[in-house]
Amino acid sequence: METKPAQGAAQVRQGTQLWTVEEFAQWMRITTMAARCMLRRREIPADAVIKIGRRVRLRAELVQEWVLKGKVA
């Protein structure tokens, strides 16, 4: 039986690396609390953020692209 994603659900390509908030914070060299505050203030582009239930994941490729473009304060 084939399962279909919910209507409006984010489509994640096969092989896309997803980071936890902790992994994102470690990569950015900031505290986990600072990373969570960035999420709460919506400083991270919405297309890079995925919510899976109550959990948040970040698309590594899009986050890296955002940072390299110099969008970090």
RADA-V975350 format. One record per residue. N is the residue number from 1. PHI is phi as a letter, one per 20 degrees, with the letter a starting at -180 (* if undefined). Layout:
N PHI
N PHI
This chain:
1 *
2 e
3 e
4 d
5 f
6 f
7 f
8 n
9 f
10 f
11 e
12 d
13 f
14 f
15 n
16 f
17 e
18 d
19 d
20 f
21 f
22 f
23 f
24 f
25 f
26 f
27 f
28 f
29 m
30 c
31 f
32 f
33 f
34 f
35 f
36 f
37 f
38 f
39 f
40 f
41 e
42 l
43 e
44 e
45 g
46 f
47 f
48 e
49 d
50 c
51 d
52 d
53 m
54 e
55 e
56 d
57 c
58 c
59 f
60 g
61 f
62 f
63 f
64 f
65 f
66 f
67 f
68 f
69 f
70 n
71 e
72 e
73 f
